[in-house]
């Protein structure tokens, strides 16, 4: 194995990308256009708010001030707009028509329940009650955002702020709190866009190999001193360099559109290393595709057998999938690449954090295994 031959093969692949308009578009221009489109569409800071109707059945009953405290805490939440209703029927009618995104019914004995908590430490003596919450089934974001807000407001009402004690006479789930920071929709999508764009390397690699085989170029290379190992290493290195270039351009475009990565310099360097590792995985899938495809046209179709699962289960698209589909995400390497990029670029996680190390290790394992399988299959079926 000679470094000069590998270098010549790398140079050949890079020149081919530059001279081939279709490959240049898929690898460089398409990701930039994709990033620009998503950045313009979702990059602006959006003021999100939800209208919630409150029916206070505790009004006029004993200890009604507790219901007032709860309504006050709900009103203090910036993204909630509280509207009071006298009757549940009126509130439900507005919910069905989409005028509000939720209805909260405070029961008549709510005040008694709260007072019973403070009068006795024994749960058997508490007055148990339930808050009824109805949500707009047509709004995916409302159904996910409103319940934890109501739960947190209930904790503040009964126990006061800054407490983690959750044993209450009122039915409530364990509240979760996150650090408040103004993220745009594009910020959450940006790490996944990197892996989304890179999946198209599978198509360009498979088209390249099948085209060279169809033209007889691979057969001629096979008669030279160049070994298959040198050919595969040349392909891997050229695509790693392409991945770095693609990542730099995408990051520059995302930065221009308002995305500011939270990673420090080591985190940014590791992010590009992750892109290079994922590109090795794409090379492996490209080799597998080329091995079972007899023409560039067939390779284009077969490539999507790998591209679509990687795209839907492991990029920004994953967030909108149902939980049953998300359960399969851990089976695709793009998911672990996106997890590391999200932790580094969006959360500012240290490079030795648990998520970065575990997902990174899984990605390396996947990539090496798929690359080796791709080489084996191509050496067996892809030369002729």
C-alpha positions as CSV (number, residue, x, y, z in Angstrom):
1,X,0.0,0.0,0.0
2,X,1.5,3.3,-1.1
3,X,0.5,6.7,0.2
4,X,1.1,8.3,-3.3
5,X,-1.5,6.0,-4.9
6,X,-4.0,6.8,-2.1
7,X,-3.4,10.5,-2.5
8,X,-4.0,10.2,-6.3
9,X,-7.3,8.4,-5.7
10,X,-8.4,11.0,-3.2
11,X,-7.5,13.8,-5.6
12,X,-9.5,12.0,-8.4
13,X,-12.6,11.8,-6.3
14,X,-12.4,15.4,-5.2
15,X,-11.9,16.6,-8.8
16,X,-14.9,14.4,-9.9
17,X,-17.1,16.1,-7.3
18,X,-16.1,19.5,-8.5
19,X,-16.5,18.6,-12.2
20,X,-19.8,16.7,-11.8
21,X,-22.7,19.2,-11.4
22,X,-25.1,16.6,-10.0
23,X,-22.7,15.4,-7.3
24,X,-21.7,19.0,-6.5
25,X,-25.4,19.9,-6.1
26,X,-26.2,16.9,-3.9
27,X,-23.2,17.2,-1.6
28,X,-22.7,20.9,-1.4
29,X,-25.4,23.1,-2.9
30,X,-28.4,21.1,-1.8
31,X,-27.5,21.1,1.9
32,X,-26.8,24.9,1.7
33,X,-30.2,25.5,0.1
34,X,-31.8,23.2,2.6
35,X,-30.2,25.1,5.5
36,X,-31.2,28.4,4.0
37,X,-34.8,27.3,3.5
38,X,-35.2,26.0,7.1
39,X,-33.3,28.9,8.6
40,X,-35.5,31.5,6.9
41,X,-38.6,29.6,7.7
42,X,-37.9,28.6,11.3
43,X,-35.1,30.8,12.4
44,X,-37.0,33.8,13.7
45,X,-37.7,34.1,17.4
46,X,-41.4,33.1,17.9
47,X,-43.6,34.2,20.8
48,X,-45.5,31.0,21.6
49,X,-48.6,31.2,23.8
50,X,-51.5,28.9,24.6
51,X,-55.0,29.9,25.6
52,X,-56.3,27.9,28.5
53,X,-59.8,28.2,29.9
54,X,-60.3,27.8,33.7
55,X,-63.6,26.7,35.3
56,X,-63.4,27.5,39.0
57,X,-66.0,25.3,40.8
58,X,-64.3,26.2,44.1
59,X,-65.4,29.9,43.7
60,X,-67.6,30.8,46.7
61,X,-66.9,27.6,48.5
62,X,-64.8,27.2,51.6
63,X,-61.1,28.0,51.3
64,X,-61.7,29.4,47.8
65,X,-58.5,31.5,48.1
66,X,-56.5,28.4,47.1
67,X,-58.1,28.3,43.7
68,X,-57.3,31.9,43.3
69,X,-53.7,31.2,44.1
70,X,-53.6,28.5,41.4
71,X,-55.2,30.8,38.8
72,X,-52.6,33.4,39.7
73,X,-49.7,31.0,39.3
74,X,-51.1,29.9,35.9
75,X,-51.4,33.5,34.8
76,X,-47.8,34.3,35.8
77,X,-46.6,31.7,33.3
78,X,-45.6,33.7,30.2
79,X,-46.7,31.3,27.5
80,X,-50.2,30.7,29.1
81,X,-53.1,33.1,28.5
82,X,-55.8,32.3,31.1
83,X,-59.5,32.8,30.4
84,X,-62.0,32.3,33.1
85,X,-65.3,30.6,32.4
86,X,-68.5,30.3,34.5
87,X,-69.6,27.0,33.0
88,X,-67.8,24.0,31.7
89,X,-70.1,23.7,28.7
90,X,-69.0,27.1,27.4
91,X,-65.4,26.3,27.9
92,X,-65.7,22.9,26.1
93,X,-67.5,24.6,23.2
94,X,-64.6,27.0,22.7
95,X,-62.1,24.1,23.0
96,X,-63.9,22.2,20.3
97,X,-63.9,25.3,18.0
98,X,-60.2,25.8,18.6
99,X,-60.6,29.1,20.4
100,X,-58.6,27.8,23.3
101,X,-56.1,24.9,23.6
102,X,-57.1,23.6,27.0
103,X,-59.7,23.6,29.8
104,X,-58.8,23.2,33.4
105,X,-61.6,22.4,35.9
106,X,-60.9,23.3,39.5
107,X,-63.1,21.0,41.7
108,X,-65.3,22.4,44.5
109,X,-63.3,20.7,47.2
110,X,-59.9,22.0,45.9
111,X,-59.4,24.4,48.8
112,X,-60.3,21.7,51.4
113,X,-57.8,19.4,49.8
114,X,-55.0,21.9,50.0
115,X,-55.8,22.8,53.6
116,X,-56.0,19.1,54.6
117,X,-52.4,18.7,53.4
118,X,-51.2,21.4,55.8
119,X,-53.4,20.2,58.7
120,X,-52.1,16.6,58.7
121,X,-48.9,14.8,57.8
122,X,-50.9,11.5,57.4
123,X,-52.0,10.9,53.8
124,X,-55.0,9.0,55.0
125,X,-56.5,12.2,56.5
126,X,-56.1,14.2,53.3
127,X,-59.1,15.2,51.2
128,X,-58.2,13.7,47.8
129,X,-59.3,15.4,44.6
130,X,-58.5,15.6,40.9
131,X,-58.0,18.5,38.6
132,X,-59.7,17.8,35.3
133,X,-57.7,18.9,32.2
134,X,-59.0,18.8,28.7
135,X,-56.6,19.5,25.7
136,X,-57.0,20.3,22.1
137,X,-56.3,17.0,20.3
138,X,-55.6,18.9,17.1
139,X,-52.5,20.7,18.6
140,X,-49.6,18.3,19.1
141,X,-47.5,21.1,20.9
142,X,-50.4,22.1,23.2
143,X,-50.9,18.5,24.4
144,X,-47.2,18.3,25.3
145,X,-46.6,21.7,26.7
146,X,-49.7,22.5,28.8
147,X,-49.8,19.5,31.3
148,X,-46.4,20.0,32.8
149,X,-47.1,23.8,33.2
150,X,-50.3,23.1,35.0
151,X,-48.6,20.5,37.2
152,X,-45.8,22.9,38.1
153,X,-48.3,25.7,38.9
154,X,-50.1,23.3,41.2
155,X,-46.9,22.5,43.1
156,X,-46.2,26.2,43.5
157,X,-49.8,26.7,44.8
158,X,-49.8,24.0,47.5
159,X,-46.1,23.9,48.5
160,X,-44.6,27.2,47.3
161,X,-41.8,27.8,44.8
162,X,-38.4,26.1,44.8
163,X,-39.5,22.8,46.2
164,X,-39.1,19.2,45.1
165,X,-41.6,17.6,47.5
166,X,-44.5,16.2,45.4
167,X,-46.6,14.1,47.8
168,X,-49.9,15.9,47.5
169,X,-53.6,15.3,48.1
170,X,-54.2,16.5,44.5
171,X,-53.4,14.1,41.7
172,X,-50.2,15.3,40.0
173,X,-47.4,13.8,38.0
174,X,-43.7,14.4,38.7
175,X,-43.0,17.9,37.3
176,X,-39.9,18.5,35.2
177,X,-38.1,21.8,34.9
178,X,-35.6,22.9,32.3
179,X,-33.3,25.8,32.0
180,X,-35.0,28.7,30.2
181,X,-33.3,29.9,27.0
182,X,-34.7,31.4,23.9
183,X,-34.2,28.8,21.2
184,X,-35.8,29.1,17.8
185,X,-37.2,26.1,15.9
186,X,-34.2,26.2,13.6
187,X,-31.8,25.9,16.5
188,X,-33.3,22.5,17.4
189,X,-33.3,21.4,13.8
190,X,-29.7,22.5,13.0
191,X,-27.7,19.5,14.4
192,X,-30.1,17.1,12.5
193,X,-29.7,19.0,9.3
194,X,-26.0,18.2,9.3
195,X,-26.6,14.4,9.3
196,X,-29.7,14.8,7.0
197,X,-27.5,16.4,4.3
198,X,-24.7,13.8,4.7
199,X,-27.0,10.9,4.0
200,X,-26.9,11.8,0.3
201,X,-23.3,10.7,0.2
202,X,-24.7,7.2,0.0
203,X,-26.3,8.0,-3.4
204,X,-23.3,9.8,-4.9
205,X,-20.8,7.1,-3.8
206,X,-23.0,4.3,-5.2
207,X,-23.5,6.2,-8.4
208,X,-19.8,6.9,-8.7
209,X,-18.8,3.2,-8.3
210,X,-21.5,1.8,-10.6
211,X,-20.7,4.4,-13.2
212,X,-17.0,3.6,-13.1
213,X,-17.7,-0.1,-13.3
214,X,-20.1,0.4,-16.2
215,X,-17.4,2.4,-18.1
216,X,-14.8,-0.3,-17.4
217,X,-12.7,2.0,-15.2
218,X,-12.7,-0.3,-12.2
219,X,-11.6,-3.2,-14.4
220,X,-8.7,-1.1,-15.6
221,X,-7.8,0.0,-12.1
222,X,-7.9,-3.7,-11.1
223,X,-5.1,-4.5,-13.6
224,X,-2.8,-1.8,-12.1
225,X,-0.7,-2.2,-8.9
226,X,-3.5,-0.3,-7.1
227,X,-5.0,-2.6,-4.5
228,X,-8.7,-2.6,-3.5
229,X,-7.6,-1.5,0.0
230,X,-6.0,1.6,-1.5
231,X,-9.1,2.3,-3.6
232,X,-11.4,2.0,-0.6
233,X,-9.1,4.2,1.6
234,X,-9.0,6.8,-1.1
235,X,-12.8,6.8,-1.3
236,X,-13.1,7.0,2.5
237,X,-10.6,9.8,2.9
238,X,-12.0,11.9,0.1
239,X,-15.5,11.6,1.5
240,X,-14.2,12.5,5.0
241,X,-12.7,15.6,3.6
242,X,-16.0,16.3,1.8
243,X,-17.8,15.9,5.1
244,X,-15.6,18.5,6.7
245,X,-16.1,20.9,3.9
246,X,-19.8,20.3,3.9
247,X,-19.9,20.8,7.7
248,X,-18.0,24.1,7.5
249,X,-20.3,25.5,4.8
250,X,-23.4,24.4,6.7
251,X,-22.2,25.8,10.0
252,X,-21.3,29.1,8.3
253,X,-24.8,29.2,6.7
254,X,-26.5,28.3,10.0
255,X,-24.5,30.9,11.8
256,X,-25.5,33.6,9.3
257,X,-29.1,32.6,9.9
258,X,-28.8,33.1,13.6
259,X,-27.7,29.7,14.9
260,X,-24.9,30.2,17.5
261,X,-23.4,26.8,18.7
262,X,-22.9,26.5,22.4
263,X,-19.8,24.3,21.9
264,X,-16.4,25.5,22.8
265,X,-13.4,24.9,20.5
266,X,-12.8,21.3,21.5
267,X,-16.6,20.7,21.1
268,X,-16.5,22.1,17.6
269,X,-13.5,20.0,16.7
270,X,-15.2,16.9,18.0
271,X,-18.4,17.8,16.0
272,X,-16.4,17.7,12.8
273,X,-14.8,14.4,13.8
274,X,-18.3,13.0,14.3
275,X,-19.2,14.2,10.8
276,X,-16.2,12.4,9.4
277,X,-17.0,9.2,11.3
278,X,-20.6,9.3,10.0
279,X,-19.3,9.9,6.5
280,X,-17.4,6.6,6.8
281,X,-20.7,5.0,7.6
282,X,-22.2,6.5,4.5
283,X,-19.3,5.3,2.4
284,X,-20.0,1.8,3.7
285,X,-23.7,2.0,2.7
286,X,-22.6,3.4,-0.7
287,X,-20.4,0.4,-1.3
288,X,-23.2,-2.0,-0.3
289,X,-25.5,-0.2,-2.7
290,X,-22.9,-0.3,-5.5
291,X,-22.3,-4.0,-4.9
292,X,-25.9,-5.0,-5.5
293,X,-26.7,-2.4,-8.3
294,X,-25.8,-3.0,-11.9
295,X,-26.2,0.6,-13.1
296,X,-26.2,4.2,-11.7
297,X,-30.0,4.4,-12.2
298,X,-30.6,1.3,-10.1
299,X,-28.1,2.5,-7.5
300,X,-30.1,5.7,-7.1
301,X,-33.2,3.8,-6.2
302,X,-31.5,1.3,-4.0
303,X,-29.6,4.1,-2.1
304,X,-33.0,5.4,-0.7
305,X,-33.5,2.0,1.0
306,X,-30.7,3.2,3.3
307,X,-31.2,7.0,3.1
308,X,-34.9,7.0,4.2
309,X,-34.4,5.2,7.5
310,X,-31.3,7.2,8.3
311,X,-33.2,10.4,7.4
312,X,-36.5,9.8,9.3
313,X,-35.1,7.9,12.3
314,X,-31.9,9.8,12.9
315,X,-32.2,13.5,12.0
316,X,-34.3,16.5,12.9
317,X,-37.3,14.6,11.5
318,X,-37.2,12.2,14.5
319,X,-38.7,14.8,16.9
320,X,-42.1,14.7,15.1
321,X,-42.4,10.9,15.0
322,X,-44.6,9.0,17.4
323,X,-43.0,7.2,20.3
324,X,-43.4,3.8,18.7
325,X,-41.3,5.0,15.8
326,X,-38.7,6.7,18.0
327,X,-38.0,3.4,19.7
328,X,-36.3,2.2,16.6
329,X,-34.1,5.3,16.3
330,X,-31.3,3.8,18.3
331,X,-30.9,1.2,15.6
332,X,-29.6,3.7,13.0
333,X,-26.2,5.4,13.1
334,X,-27.5,8.8,12.1
335,X,-29.5,9.0,15.4
336,X,-26.3,8.7,17.4
337,X,-24.5,11.2,15.2
338,X,-27.3,13.7,15.7
339,X,-27.4,13.0,19.5
340,X,-23.7,13.9,19.8
341,X,-24.0,17.0,17.6
342,X,-27.1,18.1,19.6
343,X,-25.3,17.7,22.9
344,X,-22.2,19.6,21.7
345,X,-23.7,22.3,19.5
346,X,-27.1,23.0,21.3
347,X,-26.6,22.0,24.9
348,X,-22.9,22.9,25.2
349,X,-22.1,19.5,26.8
350,X,-18.5,18.7,27.6
351,X,-16.7,16.4,25.2
352,X,-16.5,13.8,28.0
353,X,-20.1,13.9,28.9
354,X,-22.0,10.6,29.1
355,X,-24.2,11.2,26.0
356,X,-21.3,12.3,23.9
357,X,-19.2,9.3,24.9
358,X,-21.9,6.6,24.7
359,X,-23.5,7.8,21.4
360,X,-20.1,8.5,20.0
361,X,-18.9,5.0,20.8
362,X,-22.0,3.5,19.2
363,X,-21.5,5.6,16.1
364,X,-17.9,4.5,15.7
365,X,-18.9,0.9,16.1
366,X,-21.7,1.2,13.6
367,X,-19.5,3.1,11.1
368,X,-16.6,0.7,11.2
369,X,-18.8,-2.4,11.0
370,X,-20.8,-1.0,8.0
371,X,-17.7,0.2,6.2
372,X,-16.1,-3.3,6.6
373,X,-19.2,-5.0,5.4
374,X,-19.4,-2.6,2.4
375,X,-15.8,-3.4,1.5
376,X,-16.4,-7.1,1.8
377,X,-19.5,-7.0,-0.4
378,X,-18.0,-4.8,-3.0
379,X,-14.9,-6.9,-3.3
380,X,-17.1,-9.9,-3.7
381,X,-19.7,-8.6,-6.1
382,X,-18.9,-5.1,-7.1
383,X,-15.9,-5.2,-9.4
384,X,-17.7,-6.7,-12.4
